[in-house]
Amino acid sequence: MITMPRFALLVGSAAFWARASADMAKAHSRVLVQAMTFEGDAAGQGVAAAIAASTAADRRVLVDDYTRHVINDRFLALSRDRTLRAEADATWAMFDAMVAAGVGLRLTNPVGRSPLRYATRNHKKLLVIDDAVWIGGVNFSDHNFAWHDMMVRIDHPAVAAWAMAEFDRDWSGQTATSAASVAGIDLLSLDGTANEAGFVPLLKTFAEARRSIDMVSAYPTFPFVDALADAAARGVAVRLYTPRPNNKPVIRDYLMGVAQKSGLDIRLTPMMTHAKAALIDGTALVVGSSNFDFVSHRANAEYVATIRDPGLIAAFEAELLTPLREGASAPGAGDHSRWRAMRARAALKAADALVSLLDHGPRVAEWRG
C-alpha cells in the first residue's frame, strides 16, 4: 500500500512547539533534534526538558558549535555582560542535564583553534520524531521564538527514514551532499563541501519560472537574488519579503541597492521574519533552513525540500503570504542610501571571497561540559 505524506504548516513558534512537543510526548522509537542555536533560556529549557522526558528509544541532539560562541546574537568573547554570561552558564548546565538524562549530545563543526572556521556553520534545523519530520527555520532560544518564523511537518515513514539517515551522517561526521526524491518531495541535504553543485537544480527551478516567484527570507543574497532579478527581467512576477527591522542590516542595505538597479519588487515586513521559503508559479514550495544567501551557497550545511502538495501550498498562501502582503510595504526614501548599498555589496562580496577559501570539511565532537 502506497501512502502519501501528510503535511502541516506551523507559523510562529507557539504553534510549532505545541505540535512538536505533543509529538515528543508520545514518541516511541526516536526523537532526533538538530539546531544551530539552542540556548538555556525559557524556550531552550522547555525544548530540552521535553527531549529529556521523552521515553523514545533513541534520543539524540545535534547543536552547532555556534551556540558555544554566540548567545542572544552576541559574541561571548566580546562581551562582559554578566547577564549574558549567566545565560551561557545556564546553557552549559542544560546540556549537562540532557546528557545526564541519557540524551546523546554532539556539537557540529567545532571551531577549534581557528576562528576562520566560525564562518562554516551547520545551519540545519531538523526534528525527526518517529515518522514525523520537521524542517524550517526555528532555533531554540527566546529571541528566535519571538521572531516570525515557520516549520513544516511531514508525516511519512520513507521521508523520516531519509532524514534519520542524514542526521546519522552529521552525527558521525561522515557527511556528503545528498539529493533524493521521496514520496514526491525533492529533498536536499548539503554538508558545506559541494553546495554550489547541490544548489544547481534549485537555481534552475528559479530560471524556469514562468508566472511568479514569492520569496520570504531575512538574508537573501547572490546568487539567489540575481536569479530573482533575472526572472523579473523576463516578465515573471517576483516579490521578495524581507524585514525592515533586520538583525543584519547590511543585508537590507544590499537588497535596497538591488531593487534600485533591477526593479526587483521588494516588500519590507514590519517585524523580524526568520521564515525561509519560496513559492514558484504557485505550484512548487521550497522550504528548509537555507536563507537563499551566499553562505548557504558556499559553506553552510543545510536542508532544502521542494514540495508540490496543493494543500500545503494553499495553507502557505493563506497563513503566511496573505498576512505578509497585507502587512508589508514598499521601501520608502529613508530605506535606501546609495552609499550604504554600495558599502553593503562590497562587504558581502568580500565575505563571499573569504568563505570560498575556507576549510569546509565537517566535523563533530561529543559534548563535554
C-alpha positions as a Markdown table, in Angstrom:
| # | Residue | x | y | z |
|---|---|---|---|---|
| 1 | Met | 0.0 | 0.0 | 0.0 |
| 2 | Ile | 1.4 | 3.4 | -1.1 |
| 3 | Thr | 0.9 | 6.1 | 1.5 |
| 4 | Met | 1.0 | 9.8 | 0.7 |
| 5 | Pro | 2.8 | 12.2 | 3.0 |
| 6 | Arg | 0.7 | 14.4 | 5.3 |
| 7 | Phe | 1.8 | 18.0 | 5.7 |
| 8 | Ala | 1.2 | 20.7 | 8.2 |
| 9 | Leu | 2.4 | 24.2 | 8.2 |
| 10 | Leu | 3.1 | 25.8 | 11.6 |
| 11 | Val | 3.6 | 29.6 | 11.5 |
| 12 | Gly | 5.0 | 31.0 | 14.7 |
| 13 | Ser | 6.9 | 29.3 | 17.5 |
| 14 | Ala | 3.9 | 28.8 | 19.7 |
| 15 | Ala | 2.1 | 26.8 | 17.0 |
| 16 | Phe | 5.2 | 24.9 | 16.1 |
| 17 | Trp | 6.2 | 24.0 | 19.7 |
| 18 | Ala | 2.7 | 23.0 | 20.8 |
| 19 | Arg | 2.6 | 20.4 | 18.0 |
| 20 | Ala | 6.2 | 19.3 | 18.2 |
| 21 | Ser | 6.1 | 18.9 | 22.0 |
| 22 | Ala | 3.0 | 16.7 | 21.6 |
| 23 | Asp | 4.9 | 14.6 | 19.1 |
| 24 | Met | 7.8 | 14.2 | 21.5 |
| 25 | Ala | 5.5 | 13.2 | 24.4 |
| 26 | Lys | 4.1 | 10.2 | 22.5 |
| 27 | Ala | 7.2 | 9.2 | 20.6 |
| 28 | His | 8.3 | 5.6 | 20.9 |
| 29 | Ser | 11.2 | 5.0 | 18.5 |
| 30 | Arg | 13.2 | 8.2 | 18.1 |
| 31 | Val | 13.5 | 11.9 | 19.0 |
| 32 | Leu | 16.3 | 13.4 | 16.9 |
| 33 | Val | 16.8 | 17.1 | 17.1 |
| 34 | Gln | 19.2 | 19.4 | 15.2 |
| 35 | Ala | 19.6 | 23.1 | 15.5 |
| 36 | Met | 22.1 | 25.8 | 15.0 |
| 37 | Thr | 21.1 | 27.7 | 18.2 |
| 38 | Phe | 20.0 | 26.0 | 21.4 |
| 39 | Glu | 20.2 | 28.4 | 24.4 |
| 40 | Gly | 19.5 | 27.9 | 28.1 |
| 41 | Asp | 16.7 | 30.4 | 28.4 |
| 42 | Ala | 13.0 | 29.7 | 28.8 |
| 43 | Ala | 12.5 | 28.5 | 25.2 |
| 44 | Gly | 15.6 | 26.3 | 25.1 |
| 45 | Gln | 14.9 | 24.9 | 28.6 |
| 46 | Gly | 11.4 | 23.9 | 27.6 |
| 47 | Val | 12.7 | 22.0 | 24.5 |
| 48 | Ala | 15.5 | 20.4 | 26.5 |
| 49 | Ala | 13.0 | 19.2 | 29.2 |
| 50 | Ala | 10.7 | 17.7 | 26.6 |
| 51 | Ile | 13.6 | 15.8 | 25.0 |
| 52 | Ala | 14.8 | 14.5 | 28.4 |
| 53 | Ala | 11.3 | 13.5 | 29.4 |
| 54 | Ser | 10.7 | 11.5 | 26.2 |
| 55 | Thr | 10.6 | 7.7 | 26.5 |
| 56 | Ala | 11.7 | 7.2 | 22.9 |
| 57 | Ala | 14.4 | 4.5 | 22.5 |
| 58 | Asp | 16.7 | 6.9 | 20.5 |
| 59 | Arg | 17.1 | 10.4 | 21.8 |
| 60 | Arg | 19.9 | 12.5 | 20.3 |
| 61 | Val | 20.6 | 16.2 | 19.8 |
| 62 | Leu | 23.0 | 17.9 | 17.4 |
| 63 | Val | 23.8 | 21.5 | 18.2 |
| 64 | Asp | 26.1 | 23.6 | 16.1 |
| 65 | Asp | 29.3 | 24.9 | 17.9 |
| 66 | Tyr | 27.9 | 28.4 | 17.1 |
| 67 | Thr | 26.0 | 28.2 | 20.4 |
| 68 | Arg | 29.3 | 27.9 | 22.4 |
| 69 | His | 30.4 | 31.3 | 21.0 |
| 70 | Val | 27.2 | 33.3 | 20.4 |
| 71 | Ile | 24.3 | 33.7 | 22.8 |
| 72 | Asn | 21.4 | 36.1 | 22.1 |
| 73 | Asp | 23.1 | 37.1 | 18.9 |
| 74 | Arg | 26.1 | 38.4 | 20.9 |
| 75 | Phe | 29.7 | 37.0 | 20.8 |
| 76 | Leu | 30.6 | 35.8 | 24.3 |
| 77 | Ala | 34.3 | 36.6 | 23.8 |
| 78 | Leu | 33.5 | 40.3 | 23.1 |
| 79 | Ser | 31.1 | 40.8 | 26.0 |
| 80 | Arg | 31.5 | 41.4 | 29.7 |
| 81 | Asp | 27.7 | 41.4 | 30.3 |
| 82 | Arg | 27.1 | 39.3 | 33.4 |
| 83 | Thr | 23.6 | 38.5 | 32.3 |
| 84 | Leu | 24.9 | 37.1 | 29.0 |
| 85 | Arg | 27.5 | 35.0 | 30.8 |
| 86 | Ala | 24.8 | 33.7 | 33.2 |
| 87 | Glu | 22.7 | 32.6 | 30.2 |
| 88 | Ala | 25.8 | 30.9 | 28.8 |
| 89 | Asp | 26.4 | 29.1 | 32.1 |
| 90 | Ala | 22.7 | 28.1 | 32.1 |
| 91 | Thr | 23.1 | 26.7 | 28.5 |
| 92 | Trp | 26.1 | 24.5 | 29.5 |
| 93 | Ala | 24.2 | 23.3 | 32.6 |
| 94 | Met | 21.2 | 22.5 | 30.3 |
| 95 | Phe | 23.4 | 20.4 | 28.0 |
| 96 | Asp | 24.9 | 18.6 | 31.0 |
| 97 | Ala | 21.4 | 17.8 | 32.3 |
| 98 | Met | 20.3 | 16.3 | 29.0 |
| 99 | Val | 23.3 | 14.1 | 28.9 |
| 100 | Ala | 22.7 | 13.0 | 32.5 |
| 101 | Ala | 19.1 | 12.1 | 31.4 |
| 102 | Gly | 20.6 | 9.7 | 28.8 |
| 103 | Val | 20.3 | 12.0 | 25.7 |
| 104 | Gly | 23.1 | 11.8 | 23.2 |
| 105 | Leu | 24.6 | 15.3 | 22.5 |
| 106 | Arg | 27.2 | 16.3 | 20.0 |
| 107 | Leu | 28.5 | 19.6 | 18.5 |
| 108 | Thr | 28.7 | 20.1 | 14.8 |
| 109 | Asn | 31.5 | 22.0 | 13.0 |
| 110 | Pro | 33.6 | 22.8 | 16.2 |
| 111 | Val | 35.6 | 26.0 | 15.6 |
| 112 | Gly | 38.6 | 24.6 | 17.4 |
| 113 | Arg | 41.6 | 26.9 | 17.4 |
| 114 | Ser | 40.9 | 28.5 | 14.0 |
| 115 | Pro | 38.5 | 31.5 | 14.2 |
| 116 | Leu | 38.1 | 31.3 | 10.5 |
| 117 | Arg | 36.1 | 28.1 | 10.9 |
| 118 | Tyr | 33.4 | 30.2 | 12.5 |
| 119 | Ala | 32.1 | 31.0 | 9.1 |
| 120 | Thr | 31.4 | 27.4 | 8.1 |
| 121 | Arg | 28.4 | 26.5 | 10.2 |
| 122 | Asn | 26.0 | 23.6 | 10.3 |
| 123 | His | 22.8 | 25.7 | 9.7 |
| 124 | Lys | 20.4 | 22.7 | 9.6 |
| 125 | Lys | 17.1 | 22.7 | 11.6 |
| 126 | Leu | 15.5 | 19.3 | 11.9 |
| 127 | Leu | 13.3 | 17.2 | 14.1 |
| 128 | Val | 12.7 | 13.5 | 13.4 |
| 129 | Ile | 10.1 | 12.2 | 15.9 |
| 130 | Asp | 9.0 | 8.7 | 15.0 |
| 131 | Asp | 7.7 | 9.1 | 11.4 |
| 132 | Ala | 7.2 | 12.9 | 11.6 |
| 133 | Val | 9.9 | 15.1 | 10.1 |
| 134 | Trp | 10.1 | 18.9 | 10.8 |
| 135 | Ile | 12.1 | 21.3 | 8.7 |
| 136 | Gly | 12.2 | 25.1 | 8.6 |
| 137 | Gly | 13.9 | 28.0 | 10.3 |
| 138 | Val | 13.1 | 27.8 | 14.0 |
| 139 | Asn | 16.0 | 27.7 | 16.5 |
| 140 | Phe | 15.6 | 27.1 | 20.2 |
| 141 | Ser | 16.0 | 30.4 | 22.1 |
| 142 | Asp | 13.8 | 33.1 | 23.4 |
| 143 | His | 14.8 | 35.7 | 20.7 |
| 144 | Asn | 14.3 | 33.1 | 18.0 |
| 145 | Phe | 10.9 | 32.1 | 19.4 |
| 146 | Ala | 9.9 | 35.8 | 19.4 |
| 147 | Trp | 10.6 | 36.1 | 15.6 |
| 148 | His | 8.1 | 35.4 | 12.9 |
| 149 | Asp | 9.1 | 32.0 | 11.5 |
| 150 | Met | 7.7 | 28.7 | 10.2 |
| 151 | Met | 8.2 | 25.0 | 10.3 |
| 152 | Val | 6.7 | 22.3 | 8.0 |
| 153 | Arg | 5.8 | 18.9 | 9.5 |
| 154 | Ile | 5.9 | 15.9 | 7.1 |
| 155 | Asp | 4.4 | 12.7 | 8.3 |
| 156 | His | 5.7 | 9.8 | 6.2 |
| 157 | Pro | 7.9 | 6.8 | 7.1 |
| 158 | Ala | 10.2 | 7.0 | 4.0 |
| 159 | Val | 10.8 | 10.7 | 4.5 |
| 160 | Ala | 11.6 | 10.0 | 8.1 |
| 161 | Ala | 14.0 | 7.2 | 7.1 |
| 162 | Trp | 15.8 | 9.6 | 4.8 |
| 163 | Ala | 16.0 | 12.3 | 7.4 |
| 164 | Met | 17.2 | 9.9 | 10.0 |
| 165 | Ala | 20.0 | 8.7 | 7.7 |
| 166 | Glu | 21.1 | 12.3 | 7.1 |
| 167 | Phe | 21.0 | 13.0 | 10.8 |
| 168 | Asp | 23.2 | 10.0 | 11.3 |
| 169 | Arg | 25.7 | 11.3 | 8.7 |
| 170 | Asp | 26.0 | 14.5 | 10.7 |
| 171 | Trp | 26.2 | 12.6 | 14.0 |
| 172 | Ser | 29.2 | 10.5 | 12.7 |
| 173 | Gly | 30.9 | 13.4 | 10.9 |
| 174 | Gln | 30.8 | 11.3 | 7.7 |
| 175 | Thr | 28.7 | 13.7 | 5.7 |
| 176 | Ala | 28.1 | 14.3 | 2.0 |
| 177 | Thr | 25.7 | 16.2 | -0.2 |
| 178 | Ser | 22.6 | 14.1 | -0.8 |
| 179 | Ala | 19.6 | 14.6 | -3.1 |
| 180 | Ala | 16.6 | 12.3 | -3.3 |
| 181 | Ser | 13.0 | 12.3 | -4.4 |
| 182 | Val | 11.0 | 10.6 | -1.7 |
| 183 | Ala | 7.2 | 10.4 | -1.7 |
| 184 | Gly | 7.0 | 13.1 | -4.4 |
| 185 | Ile | 9.2 | 15.5 | -2.3 |
| 186 | Asp | 12.6 | 16.7 | -3.7 |
| 187 | Leu | 14.9 | 16.5 | -0.7 |
| 188 | Leu | 18.4 | 18.1 | -0.5 |
| 189 | Ser | 20.9 | 17.8 | 2.3 |
| 190 | Leu | 24.0 | 19.9 | 1.9 |
| 191 | Asp | 27.1 | 19.5 | 4.0 |
| 192 | Gly | 29.1 | 22.6 | 3.0 |
| 193 | Thr | 31.6 | 20.9 | 0.8 |
| 194 | Ala | 29.8 | 20.8 | -2.5 |
| 195 | Asn | 26.9 | 23.2 | -2.1 |
| 196 | Glu | 27.3 | 25.1 | -5.4 |
| 197 | Ala | 26.7 | 21.9 | -7.3 |
| 198 | Gly | 23.9 | 20.8 | -5.0 |
| 199 | Phe | 22.0 | 24.1 | -5.5 |
| 200 | Val | 22.1 | 23.9 | -9.3 |
| 201 | Pro | 18.7 | 22.2 | -9.6 |
| 202 | Leu | 17.1 | 24.8 | -7.3 |
| 203 | Leu | 18.6 | 27.7 | -9.3 |
| 204 | Lys | 17.4 | 26.0 | -12.4 |
| 205 | Thr | 13.8 | 25.9 | -11.0 |
| 206 | Phe | 14.0 | 29.7 | -10.4 |
| 207 | Ala | 15.3 | 30.1 | -14.0 |
| 208 | Glu | 12.4 | 28.1 | -15.4 |
| 209 | Ala | 9.7 | 30.0 | -13.5 |
| 210 | Arg | 7.0 | 31.3 | -15.9 |
| 211 | Arg | 4.5 | 33.2 | -13.9 |
| 212 | Ser | 5.5 | 34.1 | -10.4 |
| 213 | Ile | 8.0 | 33.7 | -7.5 |
| 214 | Asp | 7.3 | 34.8 | -4.0 |
| 215 | Met | 10.2 | 34.5 | -1.6 |
| 216 | Val | 10.4 | 35.1 | 2.1 |
| 217 | Ser | 13.9 | 35.5 | 3.7 |
| 218 | Ala | 15.7 | 37.8 | 6.1 |
| 219 | Tyr | 19.1 | 37.3 | 4.5 |
| 220 | Pro | 18.9 | 36.6 | 0.7 |
| 221 | Thr | 21.9 | 37.5 | -1.4 |
| 222 | Phe | 23.6 | 36.5 | -4.6 |
| 223 | Pro | 23.3 | 34.1 | -6.5 |
| 224 | Phe | 19.7 | 33.6 | -5.5 |
| 225 | Val | 18.7 | 37.3 | -5.6 |
| 226 | Asp | 20.4 | 37.5 | -9.0 |
| 227 | Ala | 18.2 | 34.6 | -10.1 |
| 228 | Leu | 15.1 | 36.5 | -8.9 |
| 229 | Ala | 16.2 | 39.7 | -10.8 |
| 230 | Asp | 16.8 | 37.6 | -14.0 |
| 231 | Ala | 13.3 | 36.1 | -13.6 |
| 232 | Ala | 11.8 | 39.6 | -13.1 |
| 233 | Ala | 13.5 | 40.8 | -16.2 |
| 234 | Arg | 11.9 | 38.0 | -18.2 |
| 235 | Gly | 8.4 | 39.2 | -17.1 |
| 236 | Val | 7.9 | 36.9 | -14.1 |
| 237 | Ala | 6.1 | 38.5 | -11.2 |
| 238 | Val | 8.7 | 38.3 | -8.5 |
| 239 | Arg | 8.2 | 39.6 | -5.0 |
| 240 | Leu | 10.7 | 39.3 | -2.1 |
| 241 | Tyr | 9.6 | 39.8 | 1.5 |
| 242 | Thr | 12.3 | 40.7 | 3.9 |
| 243 | Pro | 12.3 | 42.5 | 7.3 |
| 244 | Arg | 12.7 | 46.2 | 7.8 |
| 245 | Pro | 13.9 | 45.6 | 11.4 |
| 246 | Asn | 16.6 | 43.2 | 10.2 |
| 247 | Asn | 19.1 | 42.0 | 12.8 |
| 248 | Lys | 21.7 | 42.1 | 10.0 |
| 249 | Pro | 21.0 | 45.5 | 8.4 |
| 250 | Val | 23.8 | 45.0 | 5.9 |
| 251 | Ile | 21.6 | 42.6 | 4.0 |
| 252 | Arg | 18.7 | 45.1 | 3.9 |
| 253 | Asp | 21.1 | 47.8 | 2.6 |
| 254 | Tyr | 22.4 | 45.4 | -0.1 |
| 255 | Leu | 18.8 | 44.5 | -1.1 |
| 256 | Met | 17.8 | 48.1 | -1.4 |
| 257 | Gly | 20.6 | 48.6 | -3.9 |
| 258 | Val | 19.5 | 45.6 | -5.9 |
| 259 | Ala | 16.0 | 46.9 | -6.0 |
| 260 | Gln | 17.1 | 50.3 | -7.3 |
| 261 | Lys | 19.2 | 48.7 | -10.1 |
| 262 | Ser | 17.0 | 45.8 | -11.2 |
| 263 | Gly | 13.5 | 46.9 | -10.3 |
| 264 | Leu | 13.0 | 43.8 | -8.2 |
| 265 | Asp | 9.8 | 44.1 | -6.1 |
| 266 | Ile | 11.0 | 44.1 | -2.5 |
| 267 | Arg | 8.5 | 44.5 | 0.3 |
| 268 | Leu | 9.6 | 45.2 | 3.9 |
| 269 | Thr | 7.9 | 43.5 | 6.7 |
| 270 | Pro | 7.2 | 45.4 | 9.9 |
| 271 | Met | 8.5 | 42.6 | 12.1 |
| 272 | Met | 11.7 | 40.5 | 12.1 |
| 273 | Thr | 10.8 | 37.5 | 10.0 |
| 274 | His | 13.2 | 34.5 | 10.0 |
| 275 | Ala | 11.0 | 32.4 | 7.7 |
| 276 | Lys | 12.7 | 30.9 | 4.7 |
| 277 | Ala | 10.5 | 29.9 | 1.7 |
| 278 | Ala | 9.9 | 30.4 | -2.0 |
| 279 | Leu | 6.7 | 29.7 | -3.9 |
| 280 | Ile | 7.3 | 29.2 | -7.6 |
| 281 | Asp | 4.5 | 29.5 | -10.1 |
| 282 | Gly | 2.1 | 28.7 | -7.3 |
| 283 | Thr | 2.9 | 25.0 | -7.6 |
| 284 | Ala | 6.3 | 24.4 | -6.0 |
| 285 | Leu | 7.1 | 25.4 | -2.5 |
| 286 | Val | 10.7 | 25.5 | -1.4 |
| 287 | Val | 11.3 | 25.3 | 2.4 |
| 288 | Gly | 14.1 | 24.4 | 4.7 |
| 289 | Ser | 17.0 | 26.0 | 6.6 |
| 290 | Ser | 18.6 | 27.9 | 3.7 |
| 291 | Asn | 18.4 | 31.7 | 3.7 |
| 292 | Phe | 19.0 | 31.7 | -0.1 |
| 293 | Asp | 22.3 | 33.5 | 0.6 |
| 294 | Phe | 25.9 | 33.2 | -0.5 |
| 295 | Val | 26.8 | 31.5 | 2.8 |
| 296 | Ser | 24.3 | 28.7 | 2.1 |
| 297 | His | 25.6 | 28.5 | -1.5 |
| 298 | Arg | 29.2 | 28.3 | -0.4 |
| 299 | Ala | 29.6 | 26.8 | 3.1 |
| 300 | Asn | 26.7 | 26.1 | 5.4 |
| 301 | Ala | 25.2 | 22.7 | 6.0 |
| 302 | Glu | 21.5 | 23.0 | 5.0 |
| 303 | Tyr | 18.3 | 21.1 | 4.4 |
| 304 | Val | 16.0 | 22.1 | 1.5 |
| 305 | Ala | 12.8 | 20.5 | 0.4 |
| 306 | Thr | 10.7 | 21.3 | -2.7 |
| 307 | Ile | 7.1 | 20.2 | -2.1 |
| 308 | Arg | 4.2 | 20.3 | -4.7 |
| 309 | Asp | 1.3 | 19.5 | -2.4 |
| 310 | Pro | -1.7 | 21.7 | -3.2 |
| 311 | Gly | -3.0 | 21.6 | 0.4 |
| 312 | Leu | 0.3 | 22.7 | 1.9 |
| 313 | Ile | 0.6 | 25.4 | -0.7 |
| 314 | Ala | -2.9 | 26.7 | 0.0 |
| 315 | Ala | -2.0 | 26.8 | 3.7 |
| 316 | Phe | 1.2 | 28.7 | 2.9 |
| 317 | Glu | -0.6 | 31.3 | 0.8 |
| 318 | Ala | -3.4 | 31.7 | 3.4 |
| 319 | Glu | -1.4 | 31.6 | 6.6 |
| 320 | Leu | 1.9 | 33.2 | 5.6 |
| 321 | Leu | 1.8 | 35.0 | 2.3 |
| 322 | Thr | -1.5 | 36.8 | 2.7 |
| 323 | Pro | -0.6 | 38.3 | 6.1 |
| 324 | Leu | 2.8 | 39.4 | 4.6 |
| 325 | Arg | 1.1 | 41.0 | 1.6 |
| 326 | Glu | -1.3 | 42.9 | 3.9 |
| 327 | Gly | 1.4 | 44.0 | 6.4 |
| 328 | Ala | 4.5 | 44.6 | 4.3 |
| 329 | Ser | 5.2 | 47.9 | 2.5 |
| 330 | Ala | 7.3 | 49.1 | -0.4 |
| 331 | Pro | 10.7 | 50.7 | 0.6 |
| 332 | Gly | 10.5 | 54.4 | 1.3 |
| 333 | Ala | 13.0 | 57.1 | 0.6 |
| 334 | Gly | 14.6 | 56.6 | 4.0 |
| 335 | Asp | 15.1 | 52.9 | 3.5 |
| 336 | His | 17.6 | 53.4 | 0.7 |
| 337 | Ser | 21.0 | 55.0 | 0.6 |
| 338 | Arg | 23.3 | 54.6 | -2.4 |
| 339 | Trp | 26.4 | 54.8 | -0.2 |
| 340 | Arg | 25.0 | 52.1 | 2.2 |
| 341 | Ala | 24.0 | 49.9 | -0.7 |
| 342 | Met | 27.5 | 50.1 | -2.3 |
| 343 | Arg | 29.2 | 49.5 | 1.0 |
| 344 | Ala | 27.0 | 46.5 | 1.8 |
| 345 | Arg | 27.5 | 44.9 | -1.6 |
| 346 | Ala | 31.3 | 45.3 | -1.3 |
| 347 | Ala | 31.3 | 43.8 | 2.2 |
| 348 | Leu | 29.2 | 40.8 | 1.2 |
| 349 | Lys | 31.4 | 40.2 | -1.9 |
| 350 | Ala | 34.5 | 40.3 | 0.3 |
| 351 | Ala | 32.9 | 37.9 | 2.7 |
| 352 | Asp | 31.9 | 35.6 | -0.2 |
| 353 | Ala | 35.5 | 35.5 | -1.4 |
| 354 | Leu | 36.8 | 34.7 | 2.1 |
| 355 | Val | 34.2 | 31.9 | 2.7 |
| 356 | Ser | 35.2 | 30.3 | -0.7 |
| 357 | Leu | 38.8 | 29.9 | 0.6 |
| 358 | Leu | 37.9 | 28.3 | 4.0 |
| 359 | Asp | 38.1 | 24.6 | 5.0 |
| 360 | His | 34.5 | 23.5 | 4.8 |
| 361 | Gly | 35.2 | 19.9 | 5.9 |
| 362 | Pro | 32.5 | 18.9 | 8.5 |
| 363 | Arg | 33.5 | 17.7 | 11.9 |
| 364 | Val | 31.7 | 16.6 | 15.0 |
| 365 | Ala | 32.6 | 16.5 | 18.7 |
| 366 | Glu | 31.0 | 15.0 | 21.8 |
| 367 | Trp | 29.6 | 17.5 | 24.3 |
| 368 | Arg | 31.9 | 17.8 | 27.3 |
| 369 | Gly | 30.7 | 20.2 | 29.9 |
